[in-house]
Amino acid sequence: MSNTRYLIHEKDLSNFNFQLLYINKSKFENDWPSTRHFHPFMEIFFITDGVGYFEFDDSTIKVNQWDLIIINPNCLHTEKSSFENIPLEYIVLGIDNFSINFSEIHHFTEDDETINNLYKILHFNSNSSSILSYLNSLIQEIEIKDYRYETACKSILSLFLINVLRNNSSMLFIENPNKNLNLECIKVKNYLDTHYANNITLDQLAYISYMNKYNLVHTFTKQIGVSPIAYLINKRIDESKILLSTTNYSIRDIASIVGFSNSSYFSQIFKKQTAVSPRAYRSKSKL
């Protein structure tokens, strides 16, 4: 008798605690309401036909058949169909207690369409059939409602998300995203996540949040855990770590890319936060 045993060596497997809130199939018609909005949960769109546009706070991006759009919680967005082409059709999932971290993805390429951690456009031309199969299986389970269909839906959704992760291995799943932020803090945090490389002042942040500087600092610190400027510096340092690990850019160039006007100040802040210099961090990360 021949016997082959396959062992699972990784014992600390992630137990996804997300909740599927809904799955919708939509097709653009003339009465389609198109207003910018956000949700305290993640949405994933899969374009099944047509051409359209997704509008975000910082950009408008064209989408086509077999594009997959991941929108993290509290990201301002809306979707529109192109009137000059086939009407936009998509399947959308609402998933609570879950988000995806795109920060490990290297943003500084001409082909990359997103430059923040709020949304991501992925293209699934080659394996669109597997993505569509998972989504159709979800719809079928919910329509039939057979025995333990809720458990089946969670299992199918887990396979779907793992499939997405395998095709984009630099993305990280995050459970329990913070859903208790007020709108002003969400807007400031999203702005910092998107525009961290720009010259940003507290006056600017107060202006976009419609709060005075004192209230902004107090509210943001209470809800996020650090002040807006401290959050901005942390964001810049996190982005600089990625560049130090994945590129050969000079320290001066990296400082400029992430928003520091002075490379000496960048090195000083980096060492204060990480206990090593940028050069030492780069050497250690490439061992």
N, C-alpha and C positions, 0 to 999 in steps of 0.2 A: 504494500500500500504506500502510495506517495502522499505526502502531506506538506503543504506550504502554509506557514503561518506568517501573517503580516502584523507587526506590532505598532501601536501608536506610541511614540516616544515622548511626545509633548503632552504632559499631564495637565498643565495649566491652560486649558483651552478656554477661550472666551465664551461666556454664557450671555448671549445677547438678551438684554432686557427691554428691547424696544417694543413698541406697540404699533401695529398697522391700524391707522385710523380710517383710511378709505382707499379705494382704488376706483378711478373714474376713466371712462373713455369719452373723449370730447372731439367734436368736429366744428370748425369755425362756421358760423352763420351770421347773417347781417345783424342779429340782435345780441351778438356777443358783447358783454360788458368788459371793458378793458381799462381798468384803473389800477394804479400802483398800490400795492398792499404788502403786508408781511404776515407771517405766522410764527407762533412760538414753537413750531415743530418743523422738521425737514420735509421738503418735497422733492420727488424725483420724477422728471418728465422723460418720456421716450417718444420721439416723433415717429409716427407710423406712416405718415403721408403728408405731402404738401411742403410748402415753404413759409416761414414766418420769422418773427423777430422777438427776442426777449429783451425787455428794457430793464436795466438795473440803475442804481443810483449814479453810477459812474460811466455807463456805456450802454450802447444798443448793439446786440449781437445777432447776426442772421443764423437761423437754424434750418436744417434740411432733414429729409427722411433718414432715419437710423441714428440721429443725434440723441444723446442722452444728457440731460441737464440736471445737475445736482444743485439744489438751493438749500443752504443751511438755514437754521432758525433765525428769525429776525432780519432777514435780508429783503430789502424793498425791491419789488419786481412786478412785472406784468408781462403777459404774452399777447402777441398780435399775429394775425395772418397776413400774408402778402396778397393783395387784391389782384396782382398781375399773374399769379400762378395758381396751382392747385390749392384749394383751401387746406389750411393747417389741420391735421388730425394728430392726436397724441393720447397716450395712456399716462396718467399721473398717480403717484402714490403719495399719501400723507403718512409720515412715520414719526411717532412721538418718542421722546426719551433717547434721541439719537442725533448725531451730526457727524460730519466727516472733516478731518483736518487736511487741508491741501498744502500746508506750509512747507512740507518736505519737497514739494514739486519745484523745480528750478524755473523761475518765472522769466528769466532774461533771455528769451528767444523770440524771434520774429513770428514764429508760428503759434506761440502760446497766446490764447485769446483772453485769459483772465490773469489778473495781477493782484488777487486778494484771496482771502480765506473764506469768502462768503458764497461763492458759486463756482461751478466748473462745467465746461462744455466738453463732452467726450464723444468720439466718433466710433461707431460700431458697425461699419460697413461689412467687414469680413465675417463677423460672428453675430450679426443682428438676429439670426434665427434662434440662437440660444436665449438671448435676452427676451425676445418676443414669446418664446415658449414658456419661460418662467411667468411672465405677466399674464399670459392667457390661462395658465394653470391656476394662478391666483383668482382670476375672474371666475373660472369654472367652479372652483371650490366654494366661493362666496355665493354664486348663483344656485348651486345644488344644495349646499348646506348639509352635506352628509355627516355621518358620525365623526365627531372630533375635528370638524373642518377648521376650527380656529387653530388647533395645533398644527394641522396640515399647512395652513396659510403661513404660520410663523416659520415652519421648516422650509417651505418654498422660498419665502422672503430671505431667509438666511442664506440659502444657496444662491439666490439672485445677487445679494450683496457681496458674497464671497467671490462670485464670478466677476463682478465689477472690480473688486480689489485685486484679483489676480491679473486683470488686464491693465491695472494701474497700481503697481506694487508700492509706489511712493506715497499713496494716500493712507491715512490712518483713521480708523473708526473711533468715535468718542461717544460714550454713553453719558446720560445725565447732563446734557447741556443746560446752562443757566437760563431758565425761562422767566425769571422774576424781575428782569430789568425793565425799568420804565422806558418810554419811547425816547426821551431825551438822551439817556445813557446809551441806548441802542444806536441812535444816530451818531453820537460822538465816537463810540467804539468802532462802528462800521467805517466811519470816516478815517479814523486812525489806522485801521487795518488796511484800508485801500490806499491812502495817501501818505503813508509813513515816510516816504522818501522826500516829500516836499518840506519846505520851511513852514512849520506849523507853530502858531502862537496860541496862548490861552485866550486872547481876544477873539481869534478866528473861531475857536471851539465854542466860546460863549455866544458868538453871533449865530452859528448854525444850529445851536441847541435852544435859542431863545431864552437863555438863562443868564443871570449875571455871573461873573467869574467866581465869586464866593460860593454861591449855591451850586454851581457846576462842579467845583472841586469837592465840595462836601458830599453831594449826591453821588458823584462818580466814584469817589473813594469808598463810600459806604457800600455801594453795590458791586464794584469790581474788585476792591481790595487795595488798590493803589490809585494815586492821583492821575489825571489825564496825561500829564507830562511824563510821569514815571512809566505809565503804560506805553507811551510812545517810545521812550528810550528802550524799554524791554523788548518791544516789537522790533526795533532797529537792530538790537543785539542778536535777537533770534534769527533774523534774516541774514545778518552778517556771518553767523555760524554756518549757515547753509552754503554761502558763497565761499567761505574759507575751506570748507570740506569738499566742495564739488567743482571749484574753478581754480584757475591759476592767476586770477586777477591780483594786482598788487594791493597791499594794505590801503594805500591811498585811494585807489579806485573803489575798493569795497566800501570804505568810509563814505565816499561821495555817493555811491549807488544807494546806500541805505539811508542817506539823509544827513550825515555829519559833514559840516563844512570844513572841519579841521581834523586831519588824521591823527594828530597828537592827542586831541581831546577824545577822539574815538578810542584810541589805544588805552587811554587812562580809564575811561568808563568801562571798556571791555574787561580790563584786568580787575577793576573793582567788583564787577558782577560775577566773573568766572574764576578769579584768582590766578589766571594765567594771561599772558599777552596774546594778541591775535596770532602772532607768528608761532608761538608755542602751541596754541590750540590747533592751528593748521597742521603742524608737524605730528601732533598726537593723533589727530583724526585720520591721518593717512598712513598710520602704521599698519 
